Amino acid sequence: MTAATPDLGQQVAVVTGGTGGMGQVIAAGLAQAGAHVIVIARDPARADALRTLIGASAASRLEVIAADLSRRADVVAATQLIVNRHQQIHILVNNAGAHFPGHRVSVDGVEMHVALDYLAAYGLMTRLDTPLRRGRARIVNVASDTLNDTRQVTIAGRPRPADLDLTEADSLADVNPATGFVPFQAYARAKLMTVTAGYALARTLAADGVTVNALHPGIVATGIIDDLVPAPLRPFRTLIRRSLLTPAQGAATALRLATDPSLAGVTGRYFNRDLETTTPAVSHDPGTQRRLCELSEHHFAGPRR
Ligand SMILES: NC(=O)c1ccc[n+]([C@@H]2O[C@H](COP(=O)([O-])OP(=O)(O)OC[C@H]3O[C@@H](n4cnc5c(N)ncnc54)[C@H](OP(=O)(O)O)[C@@H]3O)[C@@H](O)[C@H]2O)c1
């Protein structure tokens, strides 16, 4: 955190993916600034490294909740636990994410990028509605600029933005199907879904002072990078990692959006690191936003009986 970071004493923050590269730095930064930090982690034992990073005194403000965020039941249970324990939430950082190199389906029948990189964030933003509104929270969604360009190697040519067409979708199980599956595009589409739903929720939450913004952190040397490096470049992985941002540099944008006083009230925006920028037109389309939120609500309503 920077010298300008406000005192976050009395604030409650929820961070997903707090056991990973950037998430650790985000969770530690918020705790060291005085916040009570709830980390949702699929393997709570991995939070031990986070405790060490935070330091003994701030670690007493760390609360770890176990959940596999690709599972609907776990998202529902974790959010219910938080609602039962906390009246207000002031910061929510949806940071957990992964890139899956092949087509995989979650226990709920949804493609894994949709389940983890989108639905976990949607579930937290909506299932924590009451404490988020009470805390006039800042919601920060860690997306990826792959949504603006799905090319893995960008030496020449024009950007190819991610697409999202829900006109034929009866449920989110229809998104990122096995036929024609391209992992990088599927990851980018899930991030585009997070930004798209975020724009819609930014509008509905604005009346209660809740803000929703999304970001690309830069290309950062974390666990996810090993999956994202294209096969021909894998022999140069160590060299590539050295040229990337550190997790602390990558985490800076999320921490800024979560805490910078100059960004109070700023909502419905997308930042590529420090630069506020645009996302594909479909993410601003009211029909797509509405259908996405409907399908997401159906997902959390559970299987039809
Ligand atoms: N690194 C980059 O260049 C880059 C660029 C653009 C966007 N991003 C985004 O930045 C965010 C943070 O990623 P990172 O780069 O810090 O990667 P990372 O080190 O791989 O961290 C990912 C985090 O997500 C957690 N996670 C994965 N699957 C989960 C599940 N099923 N349930 C709960 N938690 C789960 C991981 O938990 P475990 O510790 O248990 O594995 C880990 O804490 C992601 O959303 C990623 O898409 C990264």
The ligand as an ORCA input file, in Angstrom:
! r2SCAN-3c Opt
* xyz 0 1
  N      -1.270    -12.976    -13.913
  C      -1.704    -12.272    -14.927
  O      -0.929    -11.901    -15.845
  C      -3.154    -11.903    -15.042
  C      -3.547    -11.071    -16.125
  C      -4.877    -10.702    -16.217
  C      -5.771    -11.113    -15.252
  N      -5.363    -11.932    -14.222
  C      -6.360    -12.324    -13.224
  O      -5.857    -12.015    -11.949
  C      -6.515    -12.812    -10.972
  C      -5.517    -13.343     -9.968
  O      -4.708    -14.304    -10.616
  P      -3.148    -14.472    -10.353
  O      -2.477    -13.967    -11.565
  O      -2.763    -13.930     -9.037
  O      -3.055    -16.068    -10.418
  P      -2.843    -17.178     -9.297
  O      -1.563    -16.938     -8.585
  O      -3.003    -18.474    -10.043
  O      -4.039    -16.954     -8.281
  C      -5.342    -17.416     -8.537
  C      -6.095    -17.486     -7.231
  O      -7.417    -17.998     -7.506
  C      -7.658    -19.079     -6.622
  N      -8.551    -20.092     -7.184
  C      -8.377    -20.814     -8.322
  N      -9.378    -21.694     -8.454
  C     -10.182    -21.542     -7.375
  C     -11.371    -22.170     -6.934
  N     -11.937    -23.165     -7.641
  N     -11.937    -21.781     -5.778
  C     -11.362    -20.789     -5.039
  N     -10.238    -20.138     -5.391
  C      -9.661    -20.532     -6.557
  C      -6.305    -19.703     -6.390
  O      -6.360    -20.531     -5.246
  P      -5.217    -21.623     -4.915
  O      -4.192    -20.851     -4.136
  O      -5.935    -22.648     -4.106
  O      -4.699    -22.130     -6.237
  C      -5.459    -18.471     -6.227
  O      -5.591    -17.982     -4.923
  C      -7.274    -13.894    -11.760
  O      -8.643    -13.564    -11.827
  C      -6.656    -13.812    -13.142
  O      -7.555    -14.243    -14.143
  C      -4.082    -12.322    -14.105
*
